[in-house]
């Protein structure tokens, strides 16, 4: 029987690749799965002998997070003040307190949404 525990991660990866299997990253948590997969592929063990109920025929690392798609969000630009505007203060449109409150609610919601996006983009910091 082959001693797969004596193989380095690189040797294990090379051996699996030579047999036609494309392994993911070999780490402390995935090494045992790839060792069993290697033993199965060389005929030392069959898939029914695997421990923990691991299906070695489909043993592939699972990507736990989806890639983040970056998009550029344009910043709103204020409209330029018209030099030909000669309206007096009494002719200008007055904003009611309800309209002002609604605008602030929209701004607060936008900041909150941005905070959520940044949380998922940069992570929670616990990693």
C-alpha atoms as an extended CHARMM CRD file, in Angstrom:
* protein
*
       127  EXT
         1         1  UNK       CA              0.0000000000        0.0000000000        0.0000000000  PROA      1               0.0000000000
         2         2  UNK       CA              1.2230000000        3.4850000000       -0.8820000000  PROA      2               0.0000000000
         3         3  UNK       CA              1.9710000000        5.8100000000        2.0590000000  PROA      3               0.0000000000
         4         4  UNK       CA              0.2110000000        8.9910000000        0.9090000000  PROA      4               0.0000000000
         5         5  UNK       CA              0.8690000000       10.7020000000        4.2230000000  PROA      5               0.0000000000
         6         6  UNK       CA              4.5750000000       10.8390000000        3.3010000000  PROA      6               0.0000000000
         7         7  UNK       CA              3.8150000000       12.8230000000        0.1230000000  PROA      7               0.0000000000
         8         8  UNK       CA              4.0790000000       16.5850000000        0.2020000000  PROA      8               0.0000000000
         9         9  UNK       CA              1.1120000000       18.6640000000       -0.8800000000  PROA      9               0.0000000000
        10        10  UNK       CA              2.8560000000       19.3930000000       -4.1940000000  PROA      10              0.0000000000
        11        11  UNK       CA              3.6130000000       15.7180000000       -4.8380000000  PROA      11              0.0000000000
        12        12  UNK       CA              0.0300000000       14.7520000000       -4.0240000000  PROA      12              0.0000000000
        13        13  UNK       CA             -1.2410000000       17.4550000000       -6.3810000000  PROA      13              0.0000000000
        14        14  UNK       CA              1.1240000000       16.3260000000       -9.1720000000  PROA      14              0.0000000000
        15        15  UNK       CA              0.1200000000       12.6770000000       -8.7510000000  PROA      15              0.0000000000
        16        16  UNK       CA             -3.5910000000       13.5170000000       -8.8830000000  PROA      16              0.0000000000
        17        17  UNK       CA             -3.0660000000       15.7330000000      -11.9350000000  PROA      17              0.0000000000
        18        18  UNK       CA             -1.1590000000       12.9550000000      -13.7390000000  PROA      18              0.0000000000
        19        19  UNK       CA             -4.1360000000       10.6590000000      -13.1390000000  PROA      19              0.0000000000
        20        20  UNK       CA             -6.5060000000       13.1880000000      -14.7150000000  PROA      20              0.0000000000
        21        21  UNK       CA             -8.0250000000       14.7240000000      -11.5810000000  PROA      21              0.0000000000
        22        22  UNK       CA             -7.7510000000       18.4830000000      -11.0900000000  PROA      22              0.0000000000
        23        23  UNK       CA             -7.5660000000       19.0900000000       -7.3290000000  PROA      23              0.0000000000
        24        24  UNK       CA             -8.2690000000       22.3700000000       -5.6570000000  PROA      24              0.0000000000
        25        25  UNK       CA             -6.0530000000       23.7980000000       -2.9290000000  PROA      25              0.0000000000
        26        26  UNK       CA             -4.5870000000       21.0920000000       -0.6990000000  PROA      26              0.0000000000
        27        27  UNK       CA             -4.7310000000       22.3260000000        2.8890000000  PROA      27              0.0000000000
        28        28  UNK       CA             -5.0010000000       20.7430000000        6.3230000000  PROA      28              0.0000000000
        29        29  UNK       CA             -8.7580000000       20.4520000000        5.9290000000  PROA      29              0.0000000000
        30        30  UNK       CA             -8.8030000000       19.0750000000        2.3580000000  PROA      30              0.0000000000
        31        31  UNK       CA             -5.7290000000       16.8470000000        2.4180000000  PROA      31              0.0000000000
        32        32  UNK       CA             -7.5010000000       13.7240000000        3.7480000000  PROA      32              0.0000000000
        33        33  UNK       CA            -10.1070000000       13.9090000000        0.9660000000  PROA      33              0.0000000000
        34        34  UNK       CA             -7.3860000000       14.1480000000       -1.6880000000  PROA      34              0.0000000000
        35        35  UNK       CA             -5.3930000000       11.3340000000       -0.0860000000  PROA      35              0.0000000000
        36        36  UNK       CA             -8.4430000000        9.0860000000       -0.2640000000  PROA      36              0.0000000000
        37        37  UNK       CA             -9.1570000000       10.2130000000       -3.8190000000  PROA      37              0.0000000000
        38        38  UNK       CA             -5.5800000000        9.3820000000       -4.8300000000  PROA      38              0.0000000000
        39        39  UNK       CA             -5.7730000000        5.9470000000       -3.2150000000  PROA      39              0.0000000000
        40        40  UNK       CA             -9.0690000000        5.3010000000       -4.9830000000  PROA      40              0.0000000000
        41        41  UNK       CA             -7.6730000000        6.3640000000       -8.3550000000  PROA      41              0.0000000000
        42        42  UNK       CA             -4.6440000000        4.0490000000       -8.0900000000  PROA      42              0.0000000000
        43        43  UNK       CA             -6.8870000000        1.1740000000       -6.9770000000  PROA      43              0.0000000000
        44        44  UNK       CA             -5.6740000000        0.8780000000       -3.3640000000  PROA      44              0.0000000000
        45        45  UNK       CA             -9.1190000000        1.5580000000       -1.9230000000  PROA      45              0.0000000000
        46        46  UNK       CA            -12.6120000000        1.7150000000       -3.3910000000  PROA      46              0.0000000000
        47        47  UNK       CA            -15.0930000000        4.4960000000       -2.7300000000  PROA      47              0.0000000000
        48        48  UNK       CA            -17.1410000000        2.3460000000       -0.3270000000  PROA      48              0.0000000000
        49        49  UNK       CA            -14.1420000000        2.1810000000        2.0560000000  PROA      49              0.0000000000
        50        50  UNK       CA            -13.9990000000        5.9220000000        2.5690000000  PROA      50              0.0000000000
        51        51  UNK       CA            -14.5620000000        7.2420000000        6.0430000000  PROA      51              0.0000000000
        52        52  UNK       CA            -17.1400000000        9.8590000000        6.9500000000  PROA      52              0.0000000000
        53        53  UNK       CA            -19.4240000000        9.0200000000        4.0380000000  PROA      53              0.0000000000
        54        54  UNK       CA            -17.3840000000       11.1070000000        1.6100000000  PROA      54              0.0000000000
        55        55  UNK       CA            -18.2910000000       10.4700000000       -2.0110000000  PROA      55              0.0000000000
        56        56  UNK       CA            -14.8300000000       10.2760000000       -3.5210000000  PROA      56              0.0000000000
        57        57  UNK       CA            -16.0970000000       10.0060000000       -7.0720000000  PROA      57              0.0000000000
        58        58  UNK       CA            -17.2280000000       13.6180000000       -6.8830000000  PROA      58              0.0000000000
        59        59  UNK       CA            -14.7710000000       14.9440000000       -4.3160000000  PROA      59              0.0000000000
        60        60  UNK       CA            -14.1960000000       18.5140000000       -5.3850000000  PROA      60              0.0000000000
        61        61  UNK       CA            -13.6450000000       21.5330000000       -3.1780000000  PROA      61              0.0000000000
        62        62  UNK       CA            -16.6790000000       23.7530000000       -2.9350000000  PROA      62              0.0000000000
        63        63  UNK       CA            -16.3740000000       27.4980000000       -3.3980000000  PROA      63              0.0000000000
        64        64  UNK       CA            -18.1240000000       28.9790000000       -0.3870000000  PROA      64              0.0000000000
        65        65  UNK       CA            -18.2930000000       32.5380000000       -1.6490000000  PROA      65              0.0000000000
        66        66  UNK       CA            -19.1850000000       33.8850000000       -5.0230000000  PROA      66              0.0000000000
        67        67  UNK       CA            -16.7760000000       36.2320000000       -6.7340000000  PROA      67              0.0000000000
        68        68  UNK       CA            -17.5230000000       39.8870000000       -6.2330000000  PROA      68              0.0000000000
        69        69  UNK       CA            -18.3880000000       41.7650000000       -9.3930000000  PROA      69              0.0000000000
        70        70  UNK       CA            -17.0470000000       45.2880000000       -9.2490000000  PROA      70              0.0000000000
        71        71  UNK       CA            -19.0690000000       48.0070000000      -10.8460000000  PROA      71              0.0000000000
        72        72  UNK       CA            -18.3720000000       51.6940000000      -11.0100000000  PROA      72              0.0000000000
        73        73  UNK       CA            -21.2200000000       53.7820000000       -9.7020000000  PROA      73              0.0000000000
        74        74  UNK       CA            -21.1210000000       57.3240000000      -11.0790000000  PROA      74              0.0000000000
        75        75  UNK       CA            -21.3630000000       60.1300000000       -8.5670000000  PROA      75              0.0000000000
        76        76  UNK       CA            -24.2570000000       62.5000000000       -9.1260000000  PROA      76              0.0000000000
        77        77  UNK       CA            -23.1480000000       65.8980000000      -10.3390000000  PROA      77              0.0000000000
        78        78  UNK       CA            -25.0790000000       68.9910000000       -9.3660000000  PROA      78              0.0000000000
        79        79  UNK       CA            -26.7610000000       70.9100000000      -12.1390000000  PROA      79              0.0000000000
        80        80  UNK       CA            -24.9920000000       74.1680000000      -12.9380000000  PROA      80              0.0000000000
        81        81  UNK       CA            -26.7760000000       77.3010000000      -11.8350000000  PROA      81              0.0000000000
        82        82  UNK       CA            -28.2780000000       79.1750000000      -14.7100000000  PROA      82              0.0000000000
        83        83  UNK       CA            -26.8230000000       82.6790000000      -15.0850000000  PROA      83              0.0000000000
        84        84  UNK       CA            -29.9290000000       83.8810000000      -16.9050000000  PROA      84              0.0000000000
        85        85  UNK       CA            -32.1880000000       83.0180000000      -14.0170000000  PROA      85              0.0000000000
        86        86  UNK       CA            -33.4150000000       86.2370000000      -12.4860000000  PROA      86              0.0000000000
        87        87  UNK       CA            -36.2740000000       84.8590000000      -10.4230000000  PROA      87              0.0000000000
        88        88  UNK       CA            -36.7740000000       86.4480000000       -7.0580000000  PROA      88              0.0000000000
        89        89  UNK       CA            -36.9910000000       84.5010000000       -3.7940000000  PROA      89              0.0000000000
        90        90  UNK       CA            -40.8030000000       84.6020000000       -3.8680000000  PROA      90              0.0000000000
        91        91  UNK       CA            -40.8960000000       82.9250000000       -7.3190000000  PROA      91              0.0000000000
        92        92  UNK       CA            -38.5700000000       80.0490000000       -6.3790000000  PROA      92              0.0000000000
        93        93  UNK       CA            -40.0750000000       76.7030000000       -5.4660000000  PROA      93              0.0000000000
        94        94  UNK       CA            -40.2760000000       76.1550000000       -1.7390000000  PROA      94              0.0000000000
        95        95  UNK       CA            -39.5140000000       72.6890000000       -0.3740000000  PROA      95              0.0000000000
        96        96  UNK       CA            -41.9640000000       71.4850000000        2.2480000000  PROA      96              0.0000000000
        97        97  UNK       CA            -40.7230000000       69.8150000000        5.4130000000  PROA      97              0.0000000000
        98        98  UNK       CA            -42.2800000000       66.5350000000        4.2410000000  PROA      98              0.0000000000
        99        99  UNK       CA            -40.3240000000       66.6770000000        0.9720000000  PROA      99              0.0000000000
       100       100  UNK       CA            -37.1220000000       67.5280000000        2.8520000000  PROA      100             0.0000000000
       101       101  UNK       CA            -37.7380000000       64.5950000000        5.1980000000  PROA      101             0.0000000000
       102       102  UNK       CA            -38.3340000000       62.2490000000        2.2470000000  PROA      102             0.0000000000
       103       103  UNK       CA            -35.0450000000       63.3310000000        0.6490000000  PROA      103             0.0000000000
       104       104  UNK       CA            -33.1710000000       62.6140000000        3.8730000000  PROA      104             0.0000000000
       105       105  UNK       CA            -34.8080000000       59.2000000000        4.1460000000  PROA      105             0.0000000000
       106       106  UNK       CA            -33.5850000000       58.3720000000        0.6520000000  PROA      106             0.0000000000
       107       107  UNK       CA            -30.0760000000       59.5550000000        1.5290000000  PROA      107             0.0000000000
       108       108  UNK       CA            -30.0320000000       57.5030000000        4.7300000000  PROA      108             0.0000000000
       109       109  UNK       CA            -31.2640000000       54.4240000000        2.8510000000  PROA      109             0.0000000000
       110       110  UNK       CA            -28.5030000000       54.9060000000        0.2680000000  PROA      110             0.0000000000
       111       111  UNK       CA            -25.8390000000       55.1550000000        2.9700000000  PROA      111             0.0000000000
       112       112  UNK       CA            -27.2420000000       52.0530000000        4.6800000000  PROA      112             0.0000000000
       113       113  UNK       CA            -27.2300000000       50.1410000000        1.3910000000  PROA      113             0.0000000000
       114       114  UNK       CA            -23.6380000000       51.2010000000        0.7790000000  PROA      114             0.0000000000
       115       115  UNK       CA            -22.6650000000       50.0180000000        4.2660000000  PROA      115             0.0000000000
       116       116  UNK       CA            -24.2060000000       46.6000000000        3.5590000000  PROA      116             0.0000000000
       117       117  UNK       CA            -22.3830000000       46.3380000000        0.2290000000  PROA      117             0.0000000000
       118       118  UNK       CA            -19.0870000000       47.2720000000        1.8720000000  PROA      118             0.0000000000
       119       119  UNK       CA            -19.6850000000       44.7230000000        4.6460000000  PROA      119             0.0000000000
       120       120  UNK       CA            -20.0570000000       41.8870000000        2.1460000000  PROA      120             0.0000000000
       121       121  UNK       CA            -17.3260000000       43.1810000000       -0.1470000000  PROA      121             0.0000000000
       122       122  UNK       CA            -14.6580000000       43.6730000000        2.5000000000  PROA      122             0.0000000000
       123       123  UNK       CA            -15.9630000000       40.9990000000        4.8640000000  PROA      123             0.0000000000
       124       124  UNK       CA            -16.9930000000       41.1450000000        8.4420000000  PROA      124             0.0000000000
       125       125  UNK       CA            -13.4180000000       41.3660000000        9.6830000000  PROA      125             0.0000000000
       126       126  UNK       CA            -13.6620000000       38.1010000000       11.6130000000  PROA      126             0.0000000000
       127       127  UNK       CA            -11.6480000000       36.1420000000        9.0510000000  PROA      127             0.0000000000
